[in-house]
Amino acid sequence: MSTLSEVTALTQKNAKELNALWRTLFNTDPPQAGRDYLLRRLAYRIQELSHGGVSNAAATILDGLKPGKLMPGRQPKPESVTPAPGARLIREWGGIEHTVTVLDSGFEYNGCKYRSLSSVAKAITGVHWSGPLFFGLRKGGAA
């Protein structure tokens, strides 16, 4: 029987037959999962046994995509905290205490509304800053 006909025949099998095939192909008891999941995994396994699995190079790339893993040459995005609306952010700069209020959409500083914390930081310092870094919401920022 060809791989295509084996995969096609899966849809005609009942739950008992699918579970038996799972035990044969995986040497384990089938998971408590829905029919669609079993069909997809069994179809993949039949093709894998017939044509080979994922190459080592592809497996390395896929492993790098797992949460918490880094691809070679990539840096993790620093964690930052998003304050709730109504929160006040206070930062001393140039000997002056600057207070920013978090709005539902944006920020208020000195009576003006801003779309981002970075634009507020630029208004305060005169140069581009990462707003979350400037206000200490990201590691490595102001205390």
C-alpha positions in Angstrom: 0.0 0.0 0.0 1.4 3.4 -0.9 1.9 6.2 1.6 -0.9 8.3 0.0 -3.4 5.5 0.2 -2.4 4.7 3.8 -3.0 8.3 4.8 -6.3 8.5 2.9 -7.5 5.3 4.5 -7.1 6.9 8.0 -10.3 8.9 7.5 -12.3 5.6 7.1 -11.1 4.1 10.4 -13.1 4.2 13.6 -11.6 5.2 17.0 -10.7 1.7 18.0 -8.7 1.2 14.7 -7.0 4.6 15.1 -6.0 3.8 18.6 -4.6 0.4 17.5 -2.7 2.0 14.7 -1.3 4.5 17.1 0.1 1.8 19.4 1.7 0.1 16.3 3.3 3.3 14.9 4.3 5.0 18.2 4.7 2.0 20.6 2.8 4.0 23.2 -0.9 4.3 24.3 -2.7 7.0 22.3 -3.3 10.3 24.0 -6.7 11.3 25.2 -7.2 13.6 22.2 -9.8 14.3 19.5 -10.1 12.4 16.3 -8.7 15.3 14.2 -5.5 15.3 16.3 -5.0 11.6 16.0 -5.6 11.7 12.2 -3.0 14.5 11.8 -0.4 12.8 14.0 -0.9 9.4 12.4 -0.7 10.8 8.9 2.5 12.6 9.8 4.0 9.4 11.4 3.1 7.3 8.3 4.9 9.9 6.0 7.8 10.2 8.5 8.4 6.4 8.4 8.1 6.3 4.6 10.1 9.4 3.6 12.2 10.2 6.7 11.8 12.8 9.4 12.9 16.4 9.8 16.5 17.0 8.8 19.0 17.8 11.5 19.4 21.4 10.2 15.6 21.9 10.3 15.3 20.3 13.7 18.0 22.8 15.0 16.0 25.8 13.5 12.7 24.5 15.0 14.3 23.9 18.4 15.5 27.6 18.3 11.9 28.7 17.8 10.7 27.2 21.1 9.7 29.8 23.8 12.7 30.7 25.9 15.2 29.6 23.3 17.3 32.0 21.2 18.2 31.7 17.6 22.0 32.1 17.0 22.8 35.9 16.8 19.5 37.0 18.3 19.3 38.9 21.6 16.3 38.5 23.9 13.8 41.4 24.0 14.2 43.0 27.4 11.2 42.6 29.7 9.2 45.7 30.2 6.2 46.5 32.4 3.1 48.3 31.1 1.6 50.4 33.8 -2.2 50.5 34.3 -4.2 53.6 33.3 -4.1 56.2 36.1 -0.6 55.2 37.2 1.9 58.0 37.6 5.5 57.7 36.5 8.0 60.0 38.1 11.5 60.6 36.8 14.1 63.2 37.9 16.0 64.7 35.0 18.1 67.8 35.0 17.3 68.5 38.6 13.6 68.6 37.9 11.0 66.0 38.9 8.9 65.0 35.8 5.5 63.3 36.3 3.7 61.4 33.6 0.1 60.0 33.9 -0.8 56.8 32.1 -4.0 57.2 30.1 -6.2 54.5 28.5 -4.5 55.2 25.2 -1.3 57.2 25.6 0.3 59.4 28.2 -0.2 62.9 29.7 2.8 65.0 30.5 2.8 68.8 31.3 -0.8 69.1 30.1 -0.1 67.5 26.7 -1.0 64.1 25.4 1.6 61.7 23.9 1.1 58.5 22.1 4.2 56.8 23.5 6.5 57.0 26.5 9.4 57.5 24.1 7.9 60.7 22.8 7.5 61.9 26.4 11.1 61.0 27.1 12.2 63.0 24.1 10.1 66.0 25.2 11.9 65.9 28.6 15.5 65.3 27.4 15.5 66.7 23.9 16.9 63.5 22.4 15.5 60.1 21.5 15.2 57.7 24.4 13.4 54.4 24.8 10.5 55.5 27.0 10.3 52.3 29.0 14.0 52.4 29.6 14.0 56.1 30.5 11.2 55.6 33.1 12.7 52.4 34.6 10.0 50.1 33.2 12.6 47.9 31.5 15.7 46.3 33.0 18.7 48.5 32.7 16.6 51.7 32.9 16.3 54.5 35.5 15.8 53.4 39.1 
